[in-house]
Amino acid sequence: MPIYCYECTICQAVFDVNASFKSKEDGLAPECPKCHGRKVRQLITGGLFLRSKEGVDFAGPACDPDNNPGCCG
């Protein structure tokens, strides 16, 4: 199941939401776990996968527009 990273625009808390593609398409409206507000924005997340002879290693997330690592963990 995909993990979506959100930031509350009221208290600036950053949090993750596990949701199916279907619930996201249906208009997922997460609630901030800190202030319970519904004014949130989705952060752009990504990951870097490196391939070596031994296999695939995950090099880590890159969250938010400024690419601050680890903001969703």
C-alpha positions as CSV (number, residue, x, y, z in Angstrom):
1,M,0.0,0.0,0.0
2,P,1.4,3.4,-0.9
3,I,2.6,5.9,1.8
4,Y,1.7,9.5,1.2
5,C,3.5,12.3,3.0
6,Y,1.4,15.3,4.1
7,E,2.1,18.6,5.9
8,C,-0.6,20.4,8.0
9,T,-0.9,24.0,6.9
10,I,-2.2,25.0,10.4
11,C,0.5,23.5,12.7
12,Q,3.1,22.5,10.1
13,A,3.2,18.9,11.4
14,V,4.5,16.4,8.8
15,F,2.9,13.0,8.8
16,D,2.5,9.8,6.7
17,V,-0.7,8.3,5.5
18,N,-1.0,4.7,4.3
19,A,-3.8,4.6,1.7
20,S,-4.8,2.6,-1.3
21,F,-4.8,4.1,-4.8
22,K,-8.6,3.9,-4.8
23,S,-9.0,5.9,-1.6
24,K,-6.5,8.5,-3.0
25,E,-8.5,8.7,-6.3
26,D,-11.8,9.0,-4.3
27,G,-10.5,12.2,-2.6
28,L,-8.5,11.2,0.4
29,A,-8.7,13.9,3.0
30,P,-6.4,13.0,5.9
31,E,-6.6,14.6,9.3
32,C,-3.5,16.0,11.1
33,P,-2.6,13.8,14.0
34,K,-1.3,16.7,16.0
35,C,-4.1,19.4,15.7
36,H,-6.8,17.3,14.0
37,G,-7.0,20.0,11.2
38,R,-8.0,19.0,7.7
39,K,-6.0,21.8,5.9
40,V,-3.2,19.7,4.7
41,R,-1.0,19.6,1.6
42,Q,0.6,16.5,0.1
43,L,4.4,16.7,-0.1
44,I,6.3,15.4,-3.1
45,T,8.2,12.3,-2.1
46,G,10.5,10.0,-3.9
47,G,13.2,7.5,-3.4
48,L,16.4,6.6,-5.0
49,F,17.2,3.0,-5.9
50,L,20.7,2.0,-6.7
51,R,21.5,-1.3,-8.4
52,S,24.7,-3.2,-7.7
53,K,25.9,-6.7,-8.4
54,E,24.5,-7.8,-5.1
55,G,21.0,-6.5,-5.7
56,V,19.0,-3.4,-5.2
57,D,19.6,-1.0,-2.2
58,F,17.3,1.7,-1.1
59,A,19.2,4.9,-0.7
60,G,16.6,6.9,1.2
61,P,13.7,9.3,0.8
62,A,13.7,12.8,-0.5
63,C,10.7,14.7,0.9
64,D,9.2,18.1,0.3
65,P,10.1,20.7,-2.3
66,D,13.4,21.4,-0.6
67,N,14.4,17.7,-0.6
68,N,14.9,17.6,3.2
69,P,15.7,14.0,3.8
70,G,13.7,12.0,6.3
71,C,10.8,14.5,6.8
72,C,8.3,11.7,6.6
73,G,9.8,9.3,9.1
